[in-house]
């Protein structure tokens, strides 16, 4: 579905078995506890309850790269 207005909700799934984060904010932070490849999904919902899903595969290497900030921009 195409989004048609203001975003009212964001749902972040980091693909590592941790709890999904739901809320009104477009930016969140997440710490991966192990190196590996992860499929991060962001589902956004607009004021008409239309949704869109954005997907990104990321690769986490050493502990130096485990703190990652995500934004919906």
C-alpha positions as CSV (number, residue, x, y, z in Angstrom):
1,X,0.0,0.0,0.0
2,X,1.1,3.5,-0.6
3,X,1.4,5.8,2.4
4,X,-0.8,8.9,2.1
5,X,0.0,11.1,4.9
6,X,1.5,11.6,8.3
7,X,3.2,8.6,9.8
8,X,1.6,7.7,13.1
9,X,3.5,4.5,14.1
10,X,6.8,2.8,13.6
11,X,7.5,-0.9,14.3
12,X,11.2,-2.0,14.3
13,X,12.2,-5.7,14.0
14,X,16.0,-6.2,14.2
15,X,15.9,-9.9,13.2
16,X,17.9,-11.1,16.1
17,X,15.1,-12.5,18.3
18,X,14.8,-9.4,20.5
19,X,11.5,-7.8,21.2
20,X,10.0,-5.7,18.4
21,X,10.0,-2.0,19.2
22,X,6.7,-0.1,18.6
23,X,6.2,3.6,19.0
24,X,5.7,7.0,17.5
25,X,9.4,7.8,16.9
26,X,11.2,7.4,13.6
27,X,14.6,6.9,15.2
28,X,15.7,4.2,17.6
29,X,18.9,2.5,18.8
30,X,19.7,-1.2,19.1
31,X,22.6,-3.2,20.3
32,X,23.4,-6.5,18.5
33,X,24.9,-9.0,20.9
34,X,26.5,-11.2,18.3
35,X,28.2,-10.8,14.9
36,X,26.3,-12.0,11.9
37,X,23.9,-11.0,9.2
38,X,20.5,-9.6,10.2
39,X,17.4,-8.6,8.3
40,X,16.1,-5.4,9.9
41,X,12.5,-4.5,9.0
42,X,10.7,-1.2,9.7
43,X,7.0,-1.1,9.3
44,X,5.4,2.4,9.2
45,X,1.7,3.1,9.5
46,X,0.1,6.4,8.4
47,X,-3.0,8.2,9.8
48,X,-5.3,6.1,7.5
49,X,-3.8,2.8,8.8
50,X,-2.0,2.2,5.5
51,X,1.3,0.4,6.0
52,X,4.6,0.1,4.2
53,X,7.6,-2.2,5.1
54,X,11.2,-1.2,4.5
55,X,13.8,-4.0,4.7
56,X,17.6,-3.9,5.0
57,X,20.1,-6.7,5.5
58,X,23.0,-5.7,7.6
59,X,26.2,-7.4,8.6
60,X,27.6,-6.9,12.1
61,X,31.3,-7.7,12.5
62,X,33.3,-7.1,15.7
63,X,32.1,-5.5,18.9
64,X,33.3,-2.1,17.6
65,X,30.3,-2.1,15.3
66,X,27.5,-3.5,17.4
67,X,25.9,-0.2,18.5
68,X,23.9,1.0,15.5
69,X,21.4,3.8,15.2
70,X,18.6,3.5,12.7
71,X,16.4,6.2,11.2
72,X,13.5,6.0,8.8
73,X,14.9,8.8,6.5
